[in-house]
Every structure is written in C-alpha cells, then in structure tokens.
Amino acid sequence: MTRLQPRQLDENPFSLLADDWMLITAGGPSDHNTMTASWGGVGHMWGKDVCWCVVRPTRCTFDYMERSRFHTLCFLDEDHRGALNFCGTRSGRDTPSKSAAAGLTAIEGPEPGSTIFREARMSIICRKIYTQDLDPTHFLDPSLQTFYPHQDYHRMYMGEIVAILRQ
Ligand SMILES: Cc1cc2nc3c(=O)[nH]c(=O)nc-3n(C[C@H](O)[C@H](O)[C@H](O)COP(=O)(O)O)c2cc1C
C-alpha cells in the first residue's frame, strides 16, 4: 500500500461519494462496526485537511463512532458492490461479525484501534475532531425534512485526515 498526502489525491470526490460509496468504520479489528455511506465530503477547515461524514443515531456504527478517537473511510472497487449493499442494509446489531459476513477482511489501520479492510482500494484514516447534530430549525430548504420522517437527524463527524492509503 502507498501512503498519499491529501494534495496527491487525484480522484473526484463527487464520484467517490455519490457513485462509489464508502464504508465508515469505527473500532479495532476485533471489535468494530462498519456501514455504507454516500453522504459526506472532503475539505479544509481550521488549517487541517478534513473529511466529514454523517451517521444517524439509530445506526449501530453510531455507538462505535462515539467511543472511537479514530474512524476510517474505505473505498472499494466495483467487484465489492455486494459488500457495500450488504453493509448498507444490514445492521451490526443483528448481524454478528458484520464485515466478515460481507466478505471483508478487517486489518488494523495505521492508528492503534482503527480498522481498514484488505479489499479496500483506498482508505482514509480520520481523527475525530468535531461533531454536531443536524438541526432541523436550520433547514432553509423545507424538502430536507423529507429525509427525516422519524426525526433521526444525522450527527456530523469532522475528522482530520491522518493518513491516506492506496493499493
Ligand atoms: C448507498 C447507501 C448510502 C448510505 N449512506 C448513509 C449515510 O450517509 N449515513 C447514514 O447514517 N446511513 C447511511 N446509509 C444507511 C446505512 O448504511 C444502513 O442503515 C446500515 O445498515 C447501518 O448499519 P449499522 O446499524 O450496522 O451501523 C446508507 C446506505 C446505503 C445503501
């Protein structure tokens, strides 16, 4: 695996998120949870290169995100679309060893207690630096409310990029 600096990233963030999707993973290889996500972004904030993602409090992954200093964003190629569909429709609450059941191999990331997957073509390791719950009183476009029939507003996690690993 090659370690990239954020400025060496030559991929389109819109395709990465909206088309490819990613796995958000928190916890260590022996006790972690992962879920598919397609909302989030990359950017620059407080002088740091960051990624942000959003997790509803109803997700099993939410509890792991809350407990973890680090989380990872893993991108897989098209051969693994089945694993992404699996991790996006099954909950770790009722699927023991969810990542293994999806056919993924959990390995320790470069930060202790972080998990990446051997099958990932690119993994971004993030240090949690900021969280904020989406607040519907700030929805300026009323159509945004249609995403929340159960009022389970996402928590946004901003993570400082500490490493990018590419196969
Ligand atoms: C393409 C796709 C994108 C998704 N994006 C998100 C997201 O950005 N945030 C979120 O909370 N859930 C998202 N989900 C839903 C979770 O992946 C799904 O509810 C998953 O089963 C949660 O697993 P968990 O309970 O083990 O955490 C997405 C699902 C799919 C299929």
Ligand as a Chemical Component Dictionary entry (heavy atoms), coordinates in Angstrom:
data_LIG
# 
_chem_comp.id                   LIG 
_chem_comp.type                 NON-POLYMER 
_chem_comp.pdbx_formal_charge   0 
_chem_comp.three_letter_code    LIG 
# 
loop_
_chem_comp_atom.comp_id 
_chem_comp_atom.atom_id 
_chem_comp_atom.alt_atom_id 
_chem_comp_atom.type_symbol 
_chem_comp_atom.charge 
_chem_comp_atom.model_Cartn_x 
_chem_comp_atom.model_Cartn_y 
_chem_comp_atom.model_Cartn_z 
_chem_comp_atom.pdbx_ordinal 
LIG C1  C1  C 0 -25.738 3.826  -0.679 1  
LIG C2  C2  C 0 -26.027 3.978  0.797  2  
LIG C3  C3  C 0 -25.653 5.146  1.436  3  
LIG C4  C4  C 0 -25.913 5.327  2.804  4  
LIG N1  N1  N 0 -25.486 6.480  3.411  5  
LIG C5  C5  C 0 -25.695 6.638  4.742  6  
LIG C6  C6  C 0 -25.204 7.812  5.412  7  
LIG O1  O1  O 0 -24.521 8.680  4.834  8  
LIG N2  N2  N 0 -25.473 7.945  6.743  9  
LIG C7  C7  C 0 -26.201 7.012  7.438  10 
LIG O2  O2  O 0 -26.427 7.172  8.657  11 
LIG N3  N3  N 0 -26.661 5.866  6.818  12 
LIG C8  C8  C 0 -26.413 5.660  5.508  13 
LIG N4  N4  N 0 -26.834 4.512  4.888  14 
LIG C9  C9  C 0 -27.578 3.506  5.652  15 
LIG C10 C10 C 0 -26.688 2.568  6.491  16 
LIG O3  O3  O 0 -25.585 2.092  5.746  17 
LIG C11 C11 C 0 -27.531 1.359  6.956  18 
LIG O4  O4  O 0 -28.621 1.798  7.732  19 
LIG C12 C12 C 0 -26.737 0.311  7.701  20 
LIG O5  O5  O 0 -27.489 -0.874 7.745  21 
LIG C13 C13 C 0 -26.358 0.733  9.107  22 
LIG O6  O6  O 0 -25.619 -0.303 9.695  23 
LIG P1  P1  P 0 -25.303 -0.390 11.256 24 
LIG O7  O7  O 0 -26.622 -0.388 12.010 25 
LIG O8  O8  O 0 -24.541 -1.681 11.405 26 
LIG O9  O9  O 0 -24.468 0.804  11.597 27 
LIG C14 C14 C 0 -26.575 4.316  3.530  28 
LIG C15 C15 C 0 -26.956 3.123  2.877  29 
LIG C16 C16 C 0 -26.674 2.960  1.535  30 
LIG C17 C17 C 0 -27.067 1.664  0.850  31 
# 
loop_
_chem_comp_bond.comp_id 
_chem_comp_bond.atom_id_1 
_chem_comp_bond.atom_id_2 
_chem_comp_bond.value_order 
_chem_comp_bond.pdbx_ordinal 
LIG C1  C2  SING 1  
LIG C2  C3  SING 2  
LIG C2  C16 DOUB 3  
LIG C3  C4  DOUB 4  
LIG C4  N1  SING 5  
LIG C4  C14 SING 6  
LIG N1  C5  DOUB 7  
LIG C5  C6  SING 8  
LIG C5  C8  SING 9  
LIG C6  O1  DOUB 10 
LIG C6  N2  SING 11 
LIG N2  C7  SING 12 
LIG C7  O2  DOUB 13 
LIG C7  N3  SING 14 
LIG N3  C8  DOUB 15 
LIG C8  N4  SING 16 
LIG N4  C9  SING 17 
LIG N4  C14 SING 18 
LIG C9  C10 SING 19 
LIG C10 O3  SING 20 
LIG C10 C11 SING 21 
LIG C11 O4  SING 22 
LIG C11 C12 SING 23 
LIG C12 O5  SING 24 
LIG C12 C13 SING 25 
LIG C13 O6  SING 26 
LIG O6  P1  SING 27 
LIG P1  O7  DOUB 28 
LIG P1  O8  SING 29 
LIG P1  O9  SING 30 
LIG C14 C15 DOUB 31 
LIG C15 C16 SING 32 
LIG C16 C17 SING 33 
# 
